[in-house]
Amino acid sequence: KRIAKREKGLNRLGHQAKLRSFRVAPKFQYGYQVPRNYKEAMDLHRQNGNNNWKEAIDKELNQLRDYETFIDKGLFSQVGVPKGCQLIKVMWVFAAKHNGRHKARLVANGNLTAVPLNSVYAGVVSLRGLRIVLFLAERNGLDTWAADIGNAHLEARTHEKVCIKAG
């Protein structure tokens, strides 16, 4: 009765109900169902009888180990949050690529850290800039090459001291 009288609250409830249907509907990319979390990835692994998502997860975990991204400080229940560190959450993000590859990335919720006071610029090439470079290369008879840097984000050092609770 109280909510029905408040138009703003009623509109919010309706909007949230509509969004809920989008959050639970299966997500597809290039004909592959893409999981929203680790549990769903393992369920798809069992349903489809293949190990595409498991291989993608294993590849990401191996790269994290190879780059020595994390430092194991021991059991969280015994150590807790180290002094001077901020606890953040990590989550799996999955994607299917146009060529059928399955990608899994372990990403941090960076929105949980304090806003850095220095530069927060992340350079990304614009379509216009790419077209200009391709035009100039063609005009000057230069060959163009493309490359994919698989884990460039693992090379980036942070100034913030953060920790995660694994598992």
C-alpha atoms as one frame of an Amber mdcrd trajectory, in Angstrom:
protein
   0.000   0.000   0.000   2.836   2.383   0.910   4.792   1.638  -2.308   1.713
   1.883  -4.514   1.192   5.486  -3.397   4.752   6.531  -4.241   5.104   6.814
  -8.011   8.906   6.942  -7.946   9.167   3.723  -5.909   6.622   1.955  -8.089
   8.473   2.938 -11.278  11.730   1.659  -9.787  10.162  -1.711  -8.920   8.856
  -2.060 -12.480  12.235  -1.124 -13.961  14.073  -3.614 -11.721  11.641  -6.401
 -12.686  12.300  -5.673 -16.359  16.086  -5.695 -15.832  15.879  -8.984 -13.931
  14.577 -10.695 -17.069  17.650  -9.489 -18.996  20.023 -10.715 -16.282  18.679
 -14.277 -16.305  18.143 -14.726 -20.046  20.916 -16.698 -21.789  23.573 -14.547
 -23.448  24.898 -15.505 -26.899  27.867 -14.329 -28.979  28.562 -15.646 -32.469
  26.227 -18.589 -31.901  27.811 -19.685 -28.602  26.111 -19.380 -25.246  28.316
 -17.224 -23.044  28.283 -17.843 -19.283  27.797 -15.003 -16.835  29.877 -16.557
 -14.049  32.141 -19.499 -13.226  29.318 -21.797 -12.087  27.407 -21.244 -15.322
  30.593 -21.912 -17.325  31.012 -25.280 -15.616  27.314 -26.083 -16.186  27.729
 -25.325 -19.914  30.871 -27.464 -19.898  28.831 -30.448 -18.628  25.791 -29.768
 -20.876  27.716 -29.333 -24.132  30.139 -32.172 -23.548  33.116 -30.005 -24.493
  35.689 -28.188 -22.426  35.952 -24.862 -24.293  35.185 -22.691 -21.267  37.335
 -24.818 -18.947  40.284 -24.497 -21.350  39.773 -20.721 -21.525  39.736 -20.490
 -17.712  42.835 -22.677 -17.414  44.669 -20.577 -20.005  43.898 -17.373 -18.094
  44.967 -18.894 -14.763  48.216 -20.167 -16.290  48.976 -16.705 -17.690  48.279
 -15.147 -14.284  50.759 -17.621 -12.753  53.364 -17.081 -15.507  53.250 -13.300
 -15.060  53.357 -13.666 -11.268  50.350 -11.391 -11.021  49.413 -12.342  -7.479
  51.429 -12.880  -4.314  50.028 -15.588  -2.037  49.922 -14.240   1.526  48.337
 -17.342   3.072  44.866 -18.285   4.232  42.575 -15.271   4.311  40.923 -16.515
   7.505  44.316 -16.352   9.247  45.930 -13.341   7.542  42.974 -11.091   6.708
  43.514  -7.895   4.717  47.209  -6.930   4.831  47.980  -3.534   6.356  47.812
  -0.739   3.782  45.801  -2.844   1.297  42.233  -2.498   0.165  40.072  -5.591
  -0.386  38.505  -5.739  -3.853  36.429  -8.357  -5.627  37.333 -10.175  -8.814
  34.992 -11.858 -11.254  35.143 -13.920 -14.417  34.182 -12.295 -17.707  33.569
 -14.609 -20.643  33.367 -13.932 -24.384  33.128 -15.917 -27.600  35.206 -14.576
 -30.473  34.185 -14.456 -34.147  36.570 -17.298 -35.002  35.076 -19.651 -32.388
  37.680 -19.077 -29.657  36.431 -18.865 -26.120  38.000 -16.242 -23.840  37.886
 -16.020 -20.063  39.302 -13.087 -18.118  39.638 -12.664 -14.381  38.952  -8.979
 -13.833  39.005  -6.800 -10.741  36.161  -4.523  -9.800  38.309  -1.405 -10.027
  35.351   0.735  -9.069  35.912  -0.420  -5.479  39.296   1.311  -5.171  39.834
   4.959  -4.376  39.865   7.250  -7.409  43.507   7.889  -8.419  44.455  11.540
  -8.320  46.979  11.245 -11.155  46.280  10.217 -14.744  43.407   7.825 -15.430
  43.789   7.969 -19.222  43.646   4.690 -21.150  44.619   5.135 -24.788  42.453
   3.389 -27.357  42.793   3.963 -31.073  39.771   5.546 -32.710  38.306   4.281
 -35.968  39.111   7.632 -37.546  42.763   7.426 -36.439  43.038   3.876 -37.769
  41.642   4.947 -41.145  44.139   7.815 -41.358  47.057   5.460 -40.610  45.848
   2.925 -43.198  45.368   5.684 -45.769  48.882   7.062 -45.185  50.403   3.579
 -45.352  48.643   2.862 -48.633  49.583   6.255 -50.038  53.272   5.706 -49.183
  53.435   2.048 -50.237  53.981   0.748 -46.704  52.880  -2.648 -45.440  50.448
  -2.697 -42.523  50.487  -5.308 -39.814  48.071  -6.155 -37.041  48.820  -7.834
 -33.742  46.898  -8.951 -30.714  48.641  -8.468 -27.395  47.081 -11.250 -25.382
  47.610 -10.059 -21.836  48.809  -6.496 -21.983  46.868  -5.759 -18.784  49.095
  -8.156 -16.839  52.131  -6.001 -17.637  50.569  -2.917 -16.078  51.747  -2.222
 -12.532  49.439  -0.489 -10.090  50.305   2.055  -7.455  47.338   1.074  -5.290
  47.817  -1.762  -2.824  44.905  -4.131  -3.252  44.168  -7.697  -2.250  41.624
 -10.307  -3.242  40.125 -13.238  -1.422  40.549 -16.214  -3.761  38.050 -19.048
  -3.999
